[in-house]
Amino acid sequence: MTMEEALAVVQKIADAWNAFGQAMENVAQALQDMFRGLAESDELWPKRNGVPPKKYGMSLHRRVRSSPPRYQFVPVAPRNQPYQRRAF
C-alpha cells in the first residue's frame, strides 16, 4: 500500500465518520423537536402553569414545624472497676 492509497483510505473513513455525525445530529434534532412538541402540548398538559397562589393563599407561606426535643444524654462508660460476677 502506497502513501496515496493510505491517504485515500483515511479520507474515506473521515468522510464516513462525518456522514455518521451528520446523521446523528439530524436524529438528535428530530428527537428534540418531538419532545419539545410533547412538552408544550396544551392537550397533554392543560394545567402546566399550575394553580395561582390566590387559590390556596396561606399554604404558600413557609411554616416552621416544631419538632420534639432530641435525646441529649450520653452515659459515660465506667472505667477501671473490678470484675464482678453475677450471683445466680
Number of C-alpha atoms within 10 A of each C-alpha: 5 7 8 9 10 11 11 12 12 12 12 12 12 12 12 12 12 12 12 12 12 12 12 12 12 12 12 12 11 12 12 12 12 11 11 11 11 13 12 12 12 11 8 10 11 10 9 11 7 7 9 8 10 9 8 9 9 10 10 9 7 7 8 6 6 6 6 6 6 6 6 6 6 6 6 6 5 6 6 5 6 6 6 6 6 5 4 3
